[in-house]
Amino acid sequence: MENFPPSRQSKLVTVQRHLMEEQSLHQGATGQFTSLMWDLILAFKIISREVNKAGLVEILGLTGEENVHGEQVKKLDAYAQDRMFKAMDHGGHLCVMGSEEEEEIIPIPPEFPKGAYVLLYDPLDGSSNIDFNISIGTIFSVYKRVSITPTGDGTLEDCTQIGLHQVAAGYCIYGSSTMLVYTTGRGVHGFTLDPSVGEFLLSHENIRIPSAGKVYSINEGNALSWAPGTKAFMHHLKETDAATRRPYSLRYVGSLIADVHRTLLQGGIFLYPEDTRDPDHPRSKLRLMYEANPMAFLTEQAGGIATTGTQRILQVKPDGLHYKVPLVLGSPYEVQLYQKFIKDHSPVATPH
């Protein structure tokens, strides 16, 4: 008999069974959210299959188009966007969708019923790494609609709620294995796809981020653009830290989903701070609705912290569908230390 860890010996749980068990804990649950998740899981399986054979079916490379952010669209980006939309448009669970690849909100086609939920997603995060066989993935976030009409079309207001209003969030990472990690506000759980049976099986129950780690993750190529507090913090990590008694190690993939996944499991800190080369107009890269909010929800549910450096990510009010923010998340020790460095190195207002 193979020597599996005790957690794998004790029970065999599919993601569908796990969702049903979660549903049973909510009085008055209609099953609509569970059905929504089943549709999402089907989309993940289809995208995973295509990612795994991408080099064989000639869908690597560019489409020749640009997305709303001025980025070149990869063929797999377009494929993942199409699969997500077609899996989610007709189930009757959603009133509207929003995608990192689309400039405007995505209405549900008029011939299909409308539901109580809103889905925001990045169909294929890390797409710049597609051609190099580096882990990529799909990030998603689910909200309850706030627009007045209970069965009509959703609105921009539905798609621009603060992160605290998320009812579920997660990602599906396509790497050496395909893994779904999600939360509904009752902890974080991971499920690994067993291709032999076509099911996501519980492999990481109740993920808890370590209280402190030994790794930092940041694009060092942007060092000249960092604010003074970030520069001082990074210098500190490369020295012998008082708590860890050793310098930190750098681990940076350049795929948000891969870097966050490692941080959730290993601890430490992930940073994508703002570009301050023009101090009057600092710039951020990561999208609040499609990247920062879902990752922040997961991080907090796993016992970590997610911040802009000065504000809790889940409390940031978006200024539009593609609003961008700095993102720092990870273990409580490192993130709180970063916030202290930012505060200590902030400009002091000159009294008039």
Steps between C-alpha positions, in 0.01 A plus 500: 500500500629846410597711799263796449475772765224437759272768349495311171438167672207620712252617236444547129309821429414646161452874463132438419451314828686773686274765348189305598629469857563876508150563362343293778647743756297791361132508593283601209764418238340454157786313336547779246851581621598132501380463141695812406816343640437176308485701176826672592667168574403369157662807342819439701518138381461602137761778525738266685468240224582758233791651695653157544503431126550859378831432329343216303190678369664825388335739745824643636601851393306821431166571337626832359252697713536717810281489811358797692835549678701525178648153549544248220231231521628143506305231316446316829373825658232521233416131537468524880281811471270322255475185715424695816225702333337201332507296821342777708260694275197268499475338844260757641725569800659828384364845420826633353869417460822698480828383350853634514504455122187707429470878526132509603278279715384180328119470493324167512347432154133606492374150423634363831360549854676732744601406853611651829877481456781695332815335365828685445800314362843507343468217247873427478728676747871489421444480126839660427645167621283275284761431234760405763300226678481693830197461729201713403140498618148639521401735785135554594288703740127469576267766645127524568334756277412837657295646214131534579343285226523142636475321163617760247836589354787575734674837505842657542407559866469123545852455362674771703427403859768501768679172562335452840178418312644194326311180572765280337837531334777277380721387219577196290872462436619304198848375584666165566151410617172689471380630835190691606528716811191682624324656797140582583597680820542178701870435450704414192505157340699353211395228256731326254365375168540125454504469120436126515150556644446861395426620853646762731586319826563668836877513545556808720236532770476826697813669363666723760779735403796484743520792743845584360700374207847496347424616148419830329357535150540822302620614157846633587520653153266775621721599795567851369126573503435398861400742774757560779311275743503209256871547429580502871287192561667305220842597634394371842388163358839448341670543836458272802147557626459511879208256501614247239875533577587462130476695176192432291514310171361646176240296310330682214321325212340803337163324490278643776307178546820295541664748738189531717446123503852445633457778756175348632669164554851610601448837664709812461394803296399584144529862386398693190538858627413811301740668261605832660738635237248781458418564870203718409344223290595158642392209279381151588475191278271243663122520450301527821191313381666212314825447690543687829154446654473123445861443612444722805185308597688170476797637695288633787298177517830310529611721791716746307480872420447680168560875469591781264764592757272750669149354457335160527442376145147378573395852601624677187218660301562443128498796265378304199501144372876485438620701800860414594665484842832407660479157662695360795389176662631211704584397853397738781855560621646612168197703385469686831873570488461637146217728611723634777780576254253682272367705791846583634622616158192699396552871439410709803254776419652846546285722726376822343 
